[in-house]
Amino acid sequence: MATNRKFESYELQLSLPDRPFTVDFPQPLDDSAPSPRLRSYKKRVADIDGMVDGEDEQDDIPDPKTPLTGVRVVEASSSTAGISRETLDVDEVYTGASKDTIPEDVHEYQLYKRRWVGVVALVLLNIVKGCNWVWFGSIANLMTAEFGFTLGQVNMFGNIPHISYLLFSWCVPILVRRWGLRWSSVFGASVLLIASWIRFSGTIRSLNTTGSFGLMLLAQLLVGVTAPCFQVVGPRYAEVWFDLKGRATTTMIVAISDPLGTALGQIIAPFLTNLRFGLLVLALATTIAFPLAFAVLPQPPKPPTYSGSLISPPISQTLRAAFGFARPGEQVLTKTERVDFFILFFVFGVLVAGTSSFSVFIAQIFQPYGYSPGVSGIMGGAFLLSGLVAAILSAPIFDRVLVHHLARTVHVLLPTLGVVWIGLIFAVKPNNLGGIYAVLVLIASISFILLPVGLELGVEITRNAETSTAVLWSGGNFVSFIWVLVMDALRAPETANPPLNMRNALIFNAAFIAATACLVVFFTGKQTRREKDEEMAKRAAARSD
């Protein structure tokens, strides 16, 4: 066992795969042997437990000059001369390490019952936000009659939030890093509250069409600012409050609460035939939900897992790593991980766009074939609610049974989803309500299973919950914006049979999703974060024994 000694610092050169970096390393003062200024070390990339010499305390060791806090040294011999002369083993160097991300060695993990309070708060906030986003989708034709808007303008209400989402989502990881989970959620809820009342102010009868449109459009822009606050916080909240047996389930619950809000908005809006009163109800519901943001908990006193004890690297570090431009001492992603993340980014974006654009156009897709706005709203609700059931049933399976098979799930379900979207093209016709419901249930079930799986894989690949979630959702919103414009342009003319049908838009959507599904052939999806958490859990259990 090593004893406490005085230390001075000198630089060591460590060679990681792809890039070298330097750290200060403690050199015993009582070592009579000459100490080289630079020495090379090569070892696999994993996690730093802290700069420790044998059993020496962390407090005896000075802070390094670089973002790394240090390395654990495994001595070839007990003599200090052996440390300076021999090539030392670097036990583990974490690919995501930075000065802020490397904790002291964690000896105990713990779960807290109050963790569910934050989950409930995030779910309810996401539901209210989802209602605010798609409220106009199933009442598009009624909006044109009541306020004098064109269909294109009403579609813009559902599309413009994608732009503000895309612009603001990159800031959310910074907010979470600086303000924490709770105050990031409070910020999002505050903006949503303001947006809901601005939208209602657009219903004042003294306003002309242009004034009403401007206020409602501004409100929808603010909704797009709100959305990433709750969506990005979700996976990080799951990481810092839940263990390996509940993390995927929590990510799923928070992720699908947003489309649950979308479903409720599509179902409720057509039944509130007084559109102005409906927007008042929406504003009041948002006001009631606002205090829930304070129930989102900050980090717990003791983490549930090793990854839950880490502070995620800055978004700039992870993005540089994703493009292969990591700086010395920063997070490093292997070539396979970089390829996986870009495939995941593209596939996730297309799938989100396919689902969200369908929600925007749902009334306009079915009404030309004789289905009423109320029936269209119920179809949208059935689409999303059936997906919720599938996600709820599947999430515990991924947490407890298919714990290492997230990538295989994508390999199986994604091509199947492409085929079912193609089937929707032929299902949309008059007097085929049963066939439409069957196809919608299949699409929703597969899509909602893949949604949390995709988010979990993003965190597994990057080891950065906030950044990976923000990047994936921003990609989904960007593609969704393009999708809505393209599908609107593909609407048939009034001279078509039936007039203004959207068959060509459905063909575009299905063909693109089916083609994207072919990318799964190149997707690996290694669950690096889970492997590290399992390893550290075993170490903690061994120490407790």
N, C-alpha and C positions, 0 to 999 in steps of 0.2 A: 504494500500500500504506500502510495506516495505521500510525502509530508508537505506541509505548507512551506513555501519558499518565497523570497522576493523575486520580482521579475522586472526585466527591462524589455523593450520591444525591438524587434528587427523584422524586416520584410521577408516573406517567403513567396515564391512564385508557384501558383497552383494551375495546372493545365486541365481545364474542363473540355469535354467534347466541343469542338468548334472554337472556343475562345478562352484565353488565359486571363487571370486576374490576380491581384496581390492583396494580402492581408497582413496585418501586424500579428506577430506570433511571440508568445512569452519565452524569453531566454533566461534560464537560471543564472543568477549572478555568481554562484559558486562553481560554475563550470569552468575548469581550467583549459579545456580544449578550445582551439580557434573555432569561431562560428562563421560560416559563409553567409554573405548577405542574401543570396538567392539560392533556393533549392527547389527542385521540381517534384511534383507529386501527381500521381494519376490514380484515380479511383472512380468507381461508378457514382453517378449523381443521385443523391437522395436528400435526407434532411440533416441539418446541423442540430445537435442537442445542446450546443453551447461550447464555448472555449474552456475545456476542462483538461487538466493534466492529472490523470488517474482519478483520485478522489478529492483533489484540491477544490476549494470553494470558488464559486464564480467571482466573489467579491475581491479575490486576490489578483485579478487579471485586468489589465487596462483595456479600455475600449479601443477598437481598431480604427484606422483612418478611412477604411473603405466601408461600403454598405454591409459587409458581412460582419457578424459578431465574432466569428472565429471558427475553429475546428476542434474536434476531439482527437487527441493523439493516443495511439496505441503504441506503447513503448516496446521496442525490440529487446531492451534490457532495462534493468532498474537504475542503471547509472545515468547521470545527466549527460555525461560525455557521449553515451550512446544515442541520446536524443539529437545532439547536434551533428554527429558524424554520419549517422546512418540515414537512409531514405525512410522517412516516416510514413506511416499509413494514415491517410485521411479517412476516418471511419465513414462519415457520411457528409456530403455537401448537398444541400437542398437546391434544386433547380430554381425555385422561386424565392431564394433567400434575398433579403435585404436587411438593413439594420433594424427596420421597424417590424419585420415579419418573423424574426427568429426568436421564439420564446425561450425561457429557461426550461430545463428538462421537466416535463410534466410527469408527476408521480401519481396523480389521482384524477379520474374523470367522474363526472357526476351529472345526473339529470334532475331537473326541477319540474314539479307539477305545474307551476305557474307558466311554463313555456306555452301552454295551449291558449292562454289569454291573448298573446300576441298573434297567434294563428287565427283565432276568431276575428280579431280586429282587422287583420289584413284581408281576410275573406270578405267581410262585410264592406270594407272600403272598396275592394275590387269590384264587388257586385254593383255598388252605386256608381262607380266610375264606368262600368260596362253599360249600364242603363243610359248614362249621359251621352256616351259615344254614339250608340246606334239607335237612339230614340226615334229618329226620322225614317229609318230604313223601311219599316213595314207600313208607314203612312205617307209615303212619298206622293202618291196621287192626291191624297187629301190635303197635303200641304200646298200643292200647286193651286188647288181650288180655293183654299182659305186665305192664303197670303199673296197669291199671284206670282209665286216663284215658278221657274221652269224646272223640269225634271233634272236638268244638268246642275242647276243651283242646289236642289235638294240633295243630289248625290254628292255635291261638294261638301255638305255638312258632315257626311260620313267619311270623306276622303281627306279633308284638310288636316284633321288631327294627326295623320301619318307624317305630315311635313314637320309640324312642331315637335312631334315625338322624335323624329330622326335627328333634329337639331339639338334637342335637349337631353336625349338619353345618354349622350357621351359625358354629360356633367354629373349624372346621378352617382357613378362610382366615386367621384370626388366628394360629393355631398355625404355619402355614406361613410367615407373614410374620415372626413373632418367632423361631421355633425353626429354620426352614429345612426343606428336604425330608427330610433324613436323620432328624432327631430327631422330626419329626412321624410318620414311618413307624415309628420305634422305639416311640413311645407307642402307636400302634395295635396293633403286634404284641404289646406287653406286655399290653394289655387282652384281646386275643384269647387269649393263653396262659392268663390267669387264668380266662376264661370256659370254656375247654375242660375244665379240671379241676374247676370248679364243676359243670359238666354231668355229668361222670363221677361226682362224689360223690353226685349224685341217684339213682344206680343201686344204692346200698347197700341190701341186702335188709332191714335192720332198720328202714328208713324206711317210714312209711305212705304212702298215695297222695298225701296233701296235702303231705307233706314233699318227696317226690320231685318233684312238680309245681312247688313253689315254687323249688327249687334249679335245675331245668332252665329255668324261666321267667326267673330271674335271669341265668342264663348267656346266654340268647337276647337279653335286654336289652343285655348287654355286647357281644354280637356286633354289634348295631346301632350301638354307639358306635365300634367298630373300623372298620366298613365305609367311612365317608366319608374316613377317613384315607388309605386307599389309592386310592380312586376320585378324590378331589380332587387328590391329589398327581400322578396320572398325566398329565393335560394340561399342568400346569405343568412337570413334568419334561421332557416333549416340547418345550415352548417354550424352555427354557433350555439344552437339550443338543443339539437337532436342528435342521437347517436346513429350508428349504422343501421339499426333496425327500424328507424323511423324517419330518416332523412329524406328518402325518396318519396315516401307518403306525404310528408309535409310539403315538399316541393310541388307535388301533384295537387294537393288541396288548394294551395295558394294560386297555382297556375290556372287551374280550371275554374276558379271563382270568377275570373274575368269573363270568360264565355258564358258562365252562369248568369252574370249580370246582363250580358248581351241577349241571352234567351229571355230573361224576364222583361227586358225592355221591348223586345219584339212582340211578346205576348200581351203586355199591359197596354202599350201605346194604342193599338187599334180599338180597344174597348173603351178608352177615354175619348169619346167622340167629340167632345168640346176640346179642341186642341190647346187653347189657352189655359184651360183648367188643368189639362194633363201636364203642361210645362210647369205650372204652379206646384202640382203634386211632386214632380221630380225635384224642384228646388227645395221644397220642404223636407223631402227624404234625404237629400244631400246635407241639409243643415243638421238634421238629427244624427246623421252618421259622423259628422265632423269630429266630435270629442273622442271617437274611438281611436283616432290616431295616437292619442296619448297613452293608450293601452299597449302599443307596440313596445316591447321591452328592449332595453340595451343589452349588452353582452352579460352573460351570467358570471357569478364569482368564480366558478370552476367550469372548465369547458367539458363538453360531452365526448369529444374526440380530439385527436391530435390536430387535425386540420381546423377544428373549431377554436383552437388556442392561438392560431396565427392571425396576424393582420395582413390582409391581402396586399400584394404589391400595387403600386400606382398603375393606373390604366395605361400610361405611356410605356411602362416597362413591359407589360404583357403584350401590347400591340407590337413593340419592337421585336419581342421574342417570336411572335406569330409570323412576322415577315423575315425572320432570320437575321435581324440586326441588333441582337442583344449586346449591350455594352459590358465591359468587364465588371464582374461582381453582381450582375443582374440575373433575372430569371432566364432560363434557357429552355426552349422547346426543341425536341428532336425533329428531324425532317418528317418522320411519320406523323408525329403529333401536329405539325403545321399543316400537312396535307389533310389530315382528318378534320382539323378545325375549319379549313376553307370549304371542304365538302359539306360539313355540318351547317356552316353558315349559309351556303347556297340552298341546300335542301330545306332547311328550316324556313328560310325566307319564302320559298315557293309554296310550301305547305300552308304557312300562315296566310299568305296572299290568297291562295285558293279558297280558304275557309272564310276569311274576313270579307273578301269581295262578294262571295256568295251571300253573306249576311246583308251586305249593302243593297244588293240587287234582288233579294228574294221575292219581294212583291212584284217587281217588274219582270222577273223570270216566269212566274206562274200566272199572273193575271191575264196575259194575252190568251191563255188557254182556258179561260173561264173560271179560274179560282179567285174567290173574293179576297179583299185585304185581310179579313179576319182569318180565313183559312190559311193564307200565306203566312200570317203571324204564327199560327199554330204549327205550321210546318217548320218554321225557323226554331220555334221552341222545342219541338220534338227532335229536331236535328241536334240541338245543343244539349238538351237534357239527356238524351240517350248516350251522348258522348260522355257526359258526366258520370253516368252509372258505370260505363265501361272503365273509365279512369279510376273510379273509386274501388272497383272490384280488383283491378289489376295492380294498383300501387303496392298493397301489402305483399303481393307475390314477388315483386321486384326487390322489396326490402328483405324478404326472408327466404325465398326459394331461388329465384333467378338473379341472385345478387351479382354474379359475374357475367351476365349474359345480356347486357343492355344492347351491345352492338349486334348480337345475333337477332334480337328482337327487331331491330331496324332492318336487317337483311331480309327478314321474312315478311314483315308487315308493309313496308314501303312499296314494293312492287304490287302487292295485293291492293293497296289503296289506289294506285294508278289505274288498275283495271276497273275498280268500282266507280271511279270518277267518269270513266268512259261510259259505263253503264247508265249514268245519269242522263247522258245525252239522249238516249233512246227512251228513258222513263218519262221525261217531261212531255206529256201530251194530254189531250182532254180525257176526262173520265178515267183516270188511272191513279187515283189517290192511293190505293193500296200499294201499287208498285213504286210510287214515288217515296212513300214512307219507308218501304223496305230498303231502298237504295240509300236514303238519307241516314237511316239508322246505321248501316254498315260504314258509310263514310265517316260519320261522327264518331263511332266507336273506335275505329282504327286511328283517326286523327288525334283523338283525345288521349289515347294511350301513348302515341308517339310524342305528343307535346312535352310532358314532363320528362320522358326518356331523353329527348333532345337536350333539354335544359341541364339535366344531370350529366350527360355526356360532355357538354360544354365545360362544366366545372371540372369534371374528371380530367379532361385533356389539358386545360389551362391552369388548374389549381388556383383559380381566381373567380370566385362566385359572382362578384359584382360586375367585373369587366366582361366575362363571357356572356352573362345574361343580357347586359346592355347591348353588346355587339349583336347577339342573335336576334333580340327583339327589334333593334334598330334596322337590321337587315330585313326582317319580316315586314316592318312598316314601310320601308322604302319600296320593296317589291309590291306591297299591297297598293301603294299610291299609283304605281305604274299600271298594275292590273286593273284598277277601277277605270282609269282613263282608256285603256285598250278595250275593255269589255263594253264600256259605254259607246265607244266608237264603232264597235261591231254590232250594235243594235240594228235590227232590220228596219227598213222604212215603213211608212204607213201603208204603202201599197202591197206589202208582203202578206203572206197567209200563214199564220195570223198576223195582223199589223203589229209592228214594234216588238216582235218576238226576239229572244236573245239566244237562239240556237247556236249561232256562230260564236258567241261569247263562251258558251258552254264547251264547244269543241276546242276553242283556244285553251281554256283552263285545263280541261282533261288531258289534252295532248301534251301540254307543258309538264304537268305533274307526272304523267307516265314516262316521259323522256327523262325527267330528273331522277326518277326512281332507279334508273340504270347506274347512277353513280355509286350505289351501295356496293358495287363490286370492288371498288377501290378503298372502301372505308374499313378501318381496323378498330377504332374505338377502344383502346386499352384504358382500363379504369385505374389510372395511376394513383389518384387520391385515395381510393378505397384500399388499395394494396398497402399504402403507407399507413393509413389509419389502423388497419388490421394488425400490421407489424408493431406499431406503437402500443396498441391495446394489449398485445401479448407481453410486451416488455413491462407495461404497468402492472399486469397481473402477476408476472414473475417477481417484480419488486415487492408487491404486497404479500406474496407468499414467503 
